Amino acid sequence: HLYAQNNDKLSCGPVKFLVDGSMQGYTANLQWPYYLNGTNGMENISASDLAQDLLLVHHAGYQAALHANGDQAIENTICALAKVLEIA
């Protein structure tokens, strides 16, 4: 297991994915009607790209930490995780 290589000078933890921005920064990825000034926030990674990356992380033996604030970002994250569970 890759975590077995950790030592007192270097350790590897989960791989963090920032799926969207923040609520207070008005960059959370939101579904309609929660748009602000015609925008629905930031989508840092698509659901299909997230699924591919999560699968790589899973096969490498690492955990994933997922940051998703907006309802659209959460939906994309759930869809990506469902795809990974089907494949893995």
PEDAZI-V962888 format. One record per residue. N is the residue number from 1. OMEGA is omega in degrees with one decimal (NA if undefined). Layout:
((N:OMEGA) (N:OMEGA))
This chain:
((1:-175.7) (2:-179.9) (3:178.7) (4:179.2) (5:178.3) (6:175.8) (7:-175.6) (8:179.7) (9:-177.9) (10:174.6) (11:179.3) (12:176.8) (13:179.7) (14:173.5) (15:-175.7) (16:175.9) (17:175.0) (18:-173.7) (19:178.0) (20:-179.8) (21:-175.4) (22:177.2) (23:-176.4) (24:176.9) (25:-179.1) (26:179.6) (27:174.9) (28:-178.1) (29:-172.4) (30:172.7) (31:175.2) (32:14.4) (33:-173.7) (34:178.4) (35:175.8) (36:178.8) (37:176.2) (38:178.5) (39:179.2) (40:176.2) (41:-175.1) (42:169.2) (43:-177.2) (44:-179.1) (45:179.1) (46:179.9) (47:-179.5) (48:176.8) (49:178.3) (50:179.2) (51:179.2) (52:-179.1) (53:177.8) (54:178.2) (55:176.5) (56:179.2) (57:179.5) (58:-178.6) (59:177.6) (60:177.4) (61:179.2) (62:171.4) (63:174.4) (64:172.2) (65:-172.7) (66:176.8) (67:178.2) (68:-177.5) (69:-175.1) (70:-178.2) (71:176.7) (72:177.3) (73:178.5) (74:177.4) (75:178.6) (76:-179.8) (77:178.7) (78:178.2) (79:179.0) (80:178.9) (81:178.1) (82:177.9) (83:179.5) (84:-179.5) (85:177.4) (86:-175.1) (87:-171.0) (88:NA))
